[in-house]
Amino acid sequence: MTTAAVTLTQLASHLWEAANILRGPVDAADFKTYVFPLLFFKRLSDVHDEEYHTALEESGGDAAYARFPQHYRFQVPEGGHWRDVRAVTSNVGQALQTALRGVEQANPATPYGIFGDAQWTNKERLSDALLRDLMEHFSRVALGNRVAQADILGQSYAYLIKKFADATNKKAGEFYTPRSVVRLMVNILDPREGESIYDPACGTGGMLLEAVHHVKEHHGDDRTLWGKLFA
């Protein structure tokens, strides 16, 4: 697994290759149904590992302390980590579906169904071999905060949405608000440090991130706004 800092080009290319693994058994219009949940699951698991190691270092190697729930932004239940599903060789779809639902249930503050409603157990479409190939592909790149910064991940996500739209002959705007439109809206709003931003149609959080970038570029230090936006 690559642990060096990943660039936008590298991550975007890697994600598109993941979609290509599905090509054939899965229609292009359904790529996002399967790729995005795996992206989120891998990201969540890798960040969880980073937080565990940070807590372990802070405690001088106290594993019991490092497992305290307060050290984690998201809880990963026992047996529900990416590596647990990766180790499964048969009925992979069932193991994946169980893990995803387990993560949702362990984080009640997160909207239920965040991983979508993909039919992971449909072996006519998703064989064990195909799912293993897909998980091994994702496993080759670390997606924690130390190597895959949030803005890189977000831009790769936006890139993939556009690629999926192109593959199905649809406009990207049918899936998400194009970055140029988001930038225009934020420039009109001209948010300042100390103000709050509310996006009632928040999907990927692109407008909130663009607001942070706007404050940083035009109004100086953005640390206070980060706290207000994502507290």
Secondary structure, 3 states (H helix, E strand, C coil): CECCCCCHHHHHHHHHHHHHHHECCECHHHHHHHHHHHHHHHHHHHHHHHHHHHHHHHCCCCHHHHCCHHHCCCCCCCCCCHHHHHCCCCCHHHHHHHHHHHHHHHCCCCCCCCCCCCCCCCCCCCCHHHHHHHHHHHHCECCCCCCCCHHHHHHHHHHHHHHHHHHCCCCHHHCCCCHHHHHHHHHHHCCCCCCCCCCCCCCCCHHHHHHHHHHHHHHCCCHHHHHHHHC
